[in-house]
Amino acid sequence: MSVLLSAEPRSIRSDSVILPEVSVLLDRARSIGRIARERAQATEKNRMVSAEMVDMMRDADLFRIMQPRAYGGFEYGYDVFVEAVAAIAAGDGSTGWVYSLGAVHQWLIGCYPAEAQEEVWGHDRNAISSVSYAPSGKAVAEDGGFRLSGRWSFASGIDNAQWAILGAIIPLPNGAKPGFFLVPKANYTIDDDWNPMGLAGTGSKTVVIDDAFVPSYRAVTFADLLVGSGPGVKVNSNPLYRQPMLAVVPNCLVSPALGMARGALDAFVNQVSGRTTRGAVAGGNNRMAEFATIQMRVAEATASIDAATLMIHRDLRETSDVVHNGDQVDVDMRMRNRLTHSFSVRLLVQAVDAVFTAAGGSALGLHHPVQRFWRDIHAVSSHISLNWDAVSAMYGQHTFGLEPKGQY
């Protein structure tokens, strides 16, 4: 299906940055997705996306999609971002996940104070960041900043990142608040403890810091980001950076699932189209494509993917419209978006489940893409930000005028 993307009609120059057409960027993403598919088994075996693959994404300018124009970025919207991620994840879920986290945090760095942005991109406009949001570190106030220590797990793509964004409680004069510290690679080490059954190629290892100094301009509060008022809006005037964090950032988790579902469906259709059944004792040599159950599973997967795509892009379009009109995204819309994040992934898991259960024993080999997509998308759905029980209960509490228990 086609979706409306914030495309420029021609390549144009703006703020000394040449903006490539969105169609060109998506073509590049699809090309990288095809390479990722060929290397998926090796990526999984190595438990990380190779530096070569990440360099391909850099060379294709894909990390610039939401990077500020002042530092060579394009400032395209989340709609373009989602489709670029999905195009890569349709080839390999782990590669799409690592790209997604690296690209979305260009937006988040754009919400930091100007001094932090200059420090990240002033000498290396290709710099990217990994992240671990949970406030598991300890920060102590010091003149001009903070001393930070701790361990942060699930830092996807950390091997290929130059920076890390890490959660902690920030001790501020007006009271401690949860937030995120921006830390250069020189200040942390990596504990290689990543051995999962799904998303194995994401290299989501643990970041370790022992008493590193972080200047105050490399810290932002969660409260400011929740309402789209990060310090970066003072220098990045594009309304893109005024969107509430949890209304849009979780799409970095949703969009890889969208690509995985599309990739699993394509792989299944290709498998079935030329296959005949072997049968157990009898009943072999029948064309799989002629079985009604196979046809029904394809229809179910297609409809589930289509429904998820429509919901995702509707939310992105409406959220963007609000901030572009100079208004603030209200709690109702933020709640609706959080519901979509969780429910769309539920639909996408349903799509992959449908084709995986119909694929038969031939899809169980580790070389087969359908089984990898099945394992990877179930790993996505286990992410706490997408937990259906938690998010749906939070939405129901809001609907009934109760205090919502969760983050929105």
Summary of the structure (lengths in Angstrom):
residues: 408
radius of gyration: 21.5
end to end distance: 29.5
largest distance: 78.9
contacts: 1485
relative contact order: 0.12
helix: 55%
strand: 16%
